[in-house]
Amino acid sequence: MSDHASVCSLDCPDICSLTVTVEHAKIVKIRGSRANPYTAGVICTKVAGSYPEWVHGPGRLQTPLRRVGAKGEGRFAPVSWDEALDIIHERVTSVIAAHGPQAVLPLNYAGPHGMLAYASMDLRFFHKLGASLLDRSPLCGGIRTQAWLGTFGTTPGIAPEQVRHSKLTIAWGNNVTWSNLHLTPIINAARRDGAKVVVVDPKRIKIAEQADMHVALKPGTDVVLAWALAAELERRGAFDRAFIEQHVAGFEEFMADARRYSVAEAARICQVPEAQIRQLAEWYHTLSPASISVGNGLERNQNGGSGIRAIFALPALAGKFGVPGGGLVNGAGFVFPKTPAKLQRPDLLPPGTRTLNIVDVGAHLLDPTLSPPIKAIFVYNHNPVVVHPDQNRMRRGRAREDLFIVGCDVVMTDSLAYADVVLPASSHFEYDDIYAAYGTHWLQRAERVIPPQGEALPNVEIFRRLAARFGFTDPIFTASDAQLMDDAVDGSDPRLGGTQPSRLPTDRATAMTVSGEPAILFKNVFPKTASGKVELASEYLDKKYGSRLPTYRAYETKFPLILITPASDERITSTFGGLKAGDVTPPLEMHPDDARARGLADGVRVRVWNELGEVHLPLRITDEIRPGVICSLKGAWMKTSDNGQTVSALAPGHHADICGGACYNDCRVEVAAL
């Protein structure tokens, strides 16, 4: 039995350092390590409890497979790697001969967050092939990223550790207990020293139970609340006029919209008490340093980008930047010296290659007018049948007999059941990789801790073999993992201390500081917008999306209840969904008033439906969720459903105001007893 340093690669902002205990080439225990000072030996229960079963359990894929049953039936026969690659080559070259290379589409997302497994040799392969490009960011996180870029450019906000210095911290649309775990003790430590904590969320999440204020607003109205706060701060004389004059662009344009919303009007639209808005404005005026952590929850509606931008404006208006613990706990990804062009080689792309929005893939698969049509897809690092909006549309598209599907994953997912060829991928414990977090300021590297299981291969090696089979002989397609790591990160960055990225130590994380100090916006880092200022009226977003300023659009349908589908404490998106802990059907949470109006009792099974589908769930009546809103956790697999649909079946396919983002929380439904 031996212990090994590792890193958690899953889709989470924290990227924990791990200690993995191995016995007879199998993982027997996982616990947190202190290699990353931020995660400091603490990991979530789902990682500690589920990783060993995920890596070694009965669902693990250990050999290539070819489909022998109907699409979606899940019947396969084993084949050799050579046979699998031959089938893929034959079918894909046939598609290209008939329809051109853009009829091929990679359909991947954010399963592992190692820079090699996430997007390296795979994109080199697809760029050389000339396949359609996929814009992945709209599915999650892209709206927030684009809002940040439009307001501040490619510069980081404060690290989460800075919240320890805050006298006021606001968790806005961020369920830190489940989705940003290590921020929670920092917030609690600050609160013990007298800091105020405010949670803005339609649900009374765990941290809201200890907060000084919980603002349970109506989903999709965050922009109105932020505008009203801005207007109330101005009325109170809380603006830092000197800072605005020197560092803010678009102030008058932004405030002209904000002043339209009085506290009373905002309270009516957001469905919160007027007193809460006034109290929050008073605290934000009088308490400094003040920090805001904006999560992904509030981006998932048609006003998502506007809400985030209006929140991002608040510290600029009130002069909260430039001090430890002041500003925004966002933009961490921009602190790293990443070199994606060198790693992914977009220069290989043929001119004019189209880009498709990941949110629209289900619609594109069913669109007879799309030219060229999508005739082959590669699904990896992703479980689209479970996580995409309008689940039934995605399933209909993937069931096409003329669509060739290559699936690649660690375990047999619901999405792989539709594949023609399945390739077994290695877990991140079986290869080396480098990790740049999207929520912290620490760079980490990890080496494999167990040998490959069965015939499984790392993503990088799978695409090396595909490149060779397609005749791509350039040295970039035979690059080693070490070479790819050195292509992923700028080795000349002084923070690496002269160490090549591929040789960074695995027993400690590398701090992404600025001249040895934590990054603090307007102290040692500054906006990288075209104007060099905080752009409340954004030329970048105007050119890209026609969204110079935040806007508000009410969203109503004939269905009266708003269904939100936040992250689970048992899964990370859909990862671990096929395991014992994730096999339980998630309940539907409903406020007592809404249950009473429908004659529903706690524990009954209900049907939740709209024009897109119907889901059957057990009902949990609770005042943790506000009236008019219901909640069920995302990521559950089909085995938890008695009718082959989960909550993603109910999510609409329209786009947010920027980034073409997904609008899961614009889901409107009705509920009745089964």
DAFEN-V83127 format. One record per helix or strand of 2 or more residues. SS is the DSSP state (A for helix, B for strand). FROM is the first residue (numbers start at 1). TO is the last residue. If there is no record, write none. Layout:
# DAFEN-V83127
{{SS FROM TO} {SS FROM TO}}
This chain:
# DAFEN-V83127
{{B 2 7} {B 17 23} {B 26 32} {A 45 56} {B 65 67} {B 76 78} {A 81 99} {A 101 103} {B 104 108} {A 115 118} {A 121 129} {B 132 135} {A 137 139} {A 142 152} {A 160 165} {B 168 172} {A 176 179} {A 181 192} {B 196 200} {A 206 209} {B 213 215} {A 222 235} {A 241 247} {B 248 249} {A 251 258} {A 263 270} {A 274 286} {B 290 294} {A 297 299} {A 304 318} {B 327 328} {A 332 335} {A 340 344} {A 346 348} {B 355 357} {A 358 365} {B 376 380} {A 384 387} {A 391 398} {B 404 409} {A 416 418} {B 421 425} {A 428 430} {B 433 436} {B 442 446} {A 459 469} {A 475 477} {A 481 488} {A 494 496} {A 501 503} {B 510 511} {B 534 535} {A 539 545} {B 561 564} {A 580 582} {B 588 590} {A 592 597} {B 605 610} {B 613 621} {B 629 631} {A 638 640} {A 647 650} {A 664 666} {B 668 673}}
